[in-house]
Structures are given as structure tokens and as C-alpha cells.
Amino acid sequence: MNLDVLKVFGLSAFAFAIGVLVTPLLTHYLYKHQLWRKDARTHSPDGSATPIFHELHKEREVKVPRMGGILVWAVPLAITILFWIISLLDGALFDKLNFLSRSQTWLPLFTLVAAALVGLADDLMQVSGRGKYIAGGMSFLGRVMLVILIAAVGAWWFYVKLDVSAVHVPFFGEYELGLLFPSFFVIVMLATFSGGVIDGLDGLAGGVMASIFAAYAGIAFFQNQIDLAAFSAVIAGAIGAFLWFNIPPARFYMGETGMLGLTAALTVIAFLTNAVLVLPIIALPLVLDAGSDIIQLFSKKFFGRKVFLVAPLHHHFEAKGWPAYKVVMRAWVLAAVSAIVGMVIALLGA
């Protein structure tokens, strides 16, 4: 038990320390090469103008680099490889600290890195002004198709390699999906990916995602999935390092490389812990932001009117006059409470 605690909490603190130490190198590179948007966004993904959003963020979107999210996947990747190499040496402690395992961490590590690289390509297109999206970047459809491809690999791994075809309903037990399981997996990853819109204010995404991954680390730990708990905790530690430099005024933004990687890995971790049905509770701020975006687009298309001043939801409150720090800190509180509630339901309903 002592080694398990060290493995999970110690490696999380180690990830935070490494992230804080390497960030000056990352920020130096990002600023040296001016890896930020050259023009603030003026249109939404559906092509409609967003004058309120532009007015709120015309100063923030330029002169601050994107791709700070490299921290949240590169640090876990480096630590995973480091402790795997160390485990090849003699010594029970070093072997115990290795958390790379076929049954628990291969797939979430793959999805974290694969989706993050897709996001990195998108970020590079945005800062260079290339691509089909307005002001640069991949088209929304292009990103969705790549996420579906990654999700399909994950669905195949669960269904074929791990022989998983059911989901756990808290307090009621297993519900068999059969051939529908791969489709359900893809839908969940797409839904989680849509929650990436929460990356919109200094400190917002970092604080929310840290609570979410900490909750799943707790679930995995109590289920004795120690490798997965350590992996989730290392990601949470890396997010903490990112957040250290992302609080107002942000030194950099997470960008697609961070959010795509995190949302893809989160989906896999939710399925591996058999706690996917509590994901909407644990990740409630993501659900609210993504839902507000969908409602806004639907209302504008079919009714010709907006429900929110600006979507997603955090920008609506900002447009209503809330200071950005108030929006962020209240989102942190909501994220912490919903993560705890979801974790309790997952553990008691197992």
C-alpha cells in the first residue's frame, strides 16, 4: 500500500515539478518563434460573425502563444518512458514505480499522444494562418474525422483485445451493448471532444481538467487499478504545472494539442475504470459548455435567434459583465464539487 501511494501521489508531484522546470524552455521557444494567432477570431465554426466574442478577446488572442498544452502530454509521456526504462534495472522499487502496462495504460497513452499530435498540427496551422478554418487551422469536419479515427482504434481495442462489450450502470450492474459497444465508444469520445470548447479563459481549462483527472485517479486507485491511477495522477500533475503558468495573465494557452489529447485520453480512462456513465457528472463543466454551444448553433439555424449572448457558456457570463477571474474560479468550484460527487457515485455504485 505504501508503494502504491508513492506511485500515485509521488509521481503526480514529480510530474508537476518536471512541468514547472521545463516550462521556461517551452515558453522561450513559443515566444521566440511567435507561435500565436496573428488575428483574433471574428467568426464561429458555422461561419457566422461573433462581434461580442471578438470585442472581449481581440487583445487576448494575439501575442500570447498557443501550444502550452504540449506540457500536459509530453511530460506524462516522458515520465512513462523514464520509469519504464528504470524498471528494466534491478530493484523492486523501480519496478513498482513503472506504470506502463498493456491492460491499463497502453491505450490511454496512445490516445493521449495521437490526439495531441493531431491538435498540434491544428495549432501550427492556426498560428501560420494556413488551413480551411477561418483565420487558419483544420476544418471542423477534418478534426472530427481524425477524432473518429482515433476513437475507432480505441473501440476496436476494447471490443476485440479486451473483450469489453458492456457498460456499468451505477447501482444496477452491467448492461450489455454487444455490437453497439464500438459505436457507443466513438460517440462518447466525440461528446468529450466537444467539451474542449472550455479552453477559452486564462486558467479555466487547466483547473477544470485537473479536477476531472484527479477524480478518475481516485476511482482507479480504489479499484486497485494502480497503473491507471498513476497515469491519471501524472496527467493531473502535468496539468497543475500548466495551470501554474496559465493563470491570469496567461503565459500561454493550452491550444488544441492539449485539449484534444486530454479529452481523448479521458474517454479511454472512463471506460477502463468502468465509470463512463458518471463522466457527464465528473466532467459537468465540459457538458455545460458543449451543451451551450450545441443549443446556440441549433437555435440560430432553426429559429434565427441566439439563446446565449455568446457561446460557450463561460463567454456568456463574461458578456454579461462577470470578470473573467470570477467565471474561472466559479468553474473551478463547480468542477471540484461535480468531480467529487461523480467519484462517490462511481465507487458506491460499483
C-alpha positions, 0 to 999 in steps of 0.5 A: 500500500505504501508503494502504491501511494508513492506511485500515485501521489509521488509521481503526480508531484514529480510530474508537476515539478518536471512541468514547472522546470521545463516550462521556461524552455517551452515558453522561450521557444513559443515566444521566440518563434511567435507561435500565436494567432496573428488575428483574433477570431471574428467568426464561429465554426458555422461561419457566422460573425461573433462581434461580442466574442471578438470585442472581449478577446481581440487583445487576448488572442494575439501575442500570447502563444498557443501550444502550452498544452504540449506540457500536459502530454509530453511530460506524462509521456516522458515520465512513462518512458523514464520509469519504464526504462528504470524498471528494466534495472534491478530493484523492486522499487523501480519496478513498482514505480513503472506504470506502463502496462498493456491492460491499463495504460497502453491505450490511454497513452496512445490516445493521449499522444495521437490526439495531441499530435493531431491538435498540434498540427491544428495549432501550427496551422492556426498560428501560420494562418494556413488551413480551411478554418477561418483565420487558419487551422483544420476544418471542423469536419477534418478534426472530427474525422481524425477524432473518429479515427482515433476513437475507432482504434480505441473501440476496436481495442476494447471490443476485440483485445479486451473483450469489453462489450458492456457498460456499468450502470451505477447501482444496477450492474452491467448492461450489455451493448454487444455490437453497439459497444464500438459505436457507443465508444466513438460517440462518447469520445466525440461528446468529450471532444466537444467539451474542449470548447472550455479552453477559452479563459486564462486558467479555466481549462487547466483547473477544470481538467485537473479536477476531472483527472484527479477524480478518475485517479481516485476511482482507479486507485480504489479499484486497485487499478494502480497503473491507471491511477498513476497515469491519471495522477501524472496527467493531473500533475502535468496539468497543475504545472500548466495551470501554474503558468496559465493563470491570469495573465496567461503565459500561454494557452493550452491550444488544441494539442492539449485539449484534444489529447486530454479529452481523448485520453479521458474517454479511454480512462472512463471506460477502463475504470468502468465509470463512463456513465458518471463522466457527464457528472465528473466532467459537468463543466465540459457538458455545460459548455458543449451543451451551450454551444450545441443549443446556440448553433441549433437555435440560430439555424432553426429559429434565427435567434441566439439563446446565449449572448455568446457561446460557450457558456463561460463567454456568456457570463463574461458578456454579461459583465462577470470578470473573467477571474470570477467565471474561472474560479466559479468553474473551478468550484463547480468542477471540484464539487461535480468531480467529487460527487461523480467519484462517490457515485462511481465507487458506491455504485460499483 
